[in-house]
Amino acid sequence: MPGKIALVNFNKCRPEMCEKGICKAVQACRYKLLIQEKSHDVPLSDPFICRGCGDCVRVCPLKAIEITNN
């Protein structure tokens, strides 16, 4: 069943632009489905569990995350 998911654009994402390298989008994900292994790493979303709510999209200062249909 198709749904919406958050995808990180690796060309736009610059975790060093977020405070202490901690991605603002990861912090904003109320379901804790956007994962950042360690500070300054690019976050990853899991398309099988992402709910496509858009919280991460709204807070990303670089607009590096998009909601798309899978």
C-alpha positions as CSV (number, residue, x, y, z in Angstrom):
1,M,0.0,0.0,0.0
2,P,1.5,3.3,-1.1
3,G,2.1,6.0,1.5
4,K,4.2,9.0,2.2
5,I,7.8,8.9,3.5
6,A,10.5,11.3,4.4
7,L,13.7,11.1,2.2
8,V,16.9,12.8,3.1
9,N,18.7,14.6,0.2
10,F,22.4,13.7,0.9
11,N,23.6,16.6,-1.3
12,K,21.8,19.2,0.8
13,C,22.1,17.8,4.3
14,R,24.9,19.4,6.4
15,P,24.6,18.2,10.0
16,E,27.4,20.5,11.0
17,M,25.0,23.4,10.4
18,C,22.9,22.1,13.3
19,E,23.9,22.8,16.9
20,K,26.7,20.4,17.9
21,G,26.1,18.4,14.8
22,I,22.8,17.0,16.1
23,C,20.2,17.1,13.3
24,K,17.2,19.3,14.2
25,A,15.0,17.0,12.1
26,V,16.0,14.0,14.1
27,Q,15.0,15.8,17.3
28,A,11.7,16.9,15.8
29,C,10.6,13.4,14.8
30,R,7.9,12.7,17.3
31,Y,7.9,9.0,16.4
32,K,11.8,8.8,16.6
33,L,11.9,7.2,13.2
34,L,14.6,9.4,11.7
35,I,18.0,8.1,12.9
36,Q,21.3,9.8,13.3
37,E,24.0,7.3,14.3
38,K,26.3,9.9,15.9
39,S,26.6,13.7,15.8
40,H,27.7,15.1,12.4
41,D,26.4,12.0,10.6
42,V,23.6,12.5,7.9
43,P,20.3,11.1,9.3
44,L,18.5,8.2,7.7
45,S,14.9,7.4,7.5
46,D,13.4,3.9,7.3
47,P,10.9,3.9,4.5
48,F,9.1,0.9,6.0
49,I,8.3,2.7,9.3
50,C,8.2,6.4,8.4
51,R,4.7,7.8,8.7
52,G,5.3,10.8,6.5
53,C,4.0,13.3,9.0
54,G,6.4,16.0,7.9
55,D,7.6,17.2,11.3
56,C,11.2,16.7,10.1
57,V,10.7,18.6,6.9
58,R,9.3,21.7,8.7
59,V,12.4,22.1,11.0
60,C,15.2,21.3,8.6
61,P,17.0,24.6,8.0
62,L,18.5,23.4,4.7
63,K,15.3,21.9,3.3
64,A,17.3,18.6,2.9
65,I,14.3,16.4,3.7
66,E,11.3,15.9,1.4
67,I,8.0,14.0,1.8
68,T,7.4,11.7,-1.2
69,N,5.0,8.9,-2.1
70,N,6.6,5.5,-2.0
